Amino acid sequence: MFFIMGITQGRKSFDYNQMMVCEHCGSYGRYQVYMTYMCLSLFFIPCLKWDRQYYVQSTCCNTVYSLAPEIGKRIARGDNIEIRPEHLTRVQAGYKSRVKRCVIYFSQTGTTRAAAEKIAEVKKADLVEIRPERPYEMSYLKTVLTSLKEIFTKARPELAMEMPDIQKYDRILIGCPIWCGLAPNVILTLLDVLNLNGKHAAVFTTSGATKPMKLAVKLKKTYPEIKWHKPLNANDMTEDEIRNWM
């Protein structure tokens, strides 16, 4: 009688999702948690596991951290727990992207925010929310009427936000819904305030009725000194579409 035995190293990834700003590369990303272990197999059947180690990898630059065992065990059990800086020890530094991108977005209902977060994660970009001084917390009909009024009066709604240092970025990705066939006037306020002349920029939209190209053409006509690129329809976009854009 003989035995077939073997010792191998295994890895298991956990269903965990926590957004963060990476301390290594400074980009917006997400924590991915996994566990490594040693495994004894008998007749190719795993029988014993030991030396469990828990790790976190950032999606923005692939920096790897060792995770405190007590936190790793709770995540392995499915507990909803936040990973804090004191739980992490960096073991491998990731890369830093040479092209700096900034995703700037305005969102009324949260749809554009979700798209912006996804784009920022895939593109390893910083994320900035456009905050008007008077939020558009209103019904759909009132939003349409307010938008029409701002269009006809060429209004520039005041902003209640700190402006990003736009000069340190190579690519500016601007996201918004489309109201009455145009960008909300709060976007125009932002473009008036920021000096994007000579910068590479593009828009992504979450409108179901108006194509983003129509909006992009109007923005290019209004702000011709900006180097506009092909826009992105952010409805049901895939990660491959995001990677191949800008």
Beta strands, then each sheet from edge to edge (+ up, - down):
strand 1: 5-13
strand 2: 18-21
strand 3: 28-42
strand 4: 45-58
strand 5: 64-67
strand 6: 88-92
strand 7: 101-105
strand 8: 126-129
strand 9: 171-176
strand 10: 200-205
strand 11: 227-228
strand 12: 232-233
sheet 1: 1+ 3- 2+
sheet 2: 1+ 3- 4+ 5- 6+
sheet 3: 8+ 7+ 9+ 10+ 11+
sheet 4: 8+ 7+ 9+ 10+ 12+
end
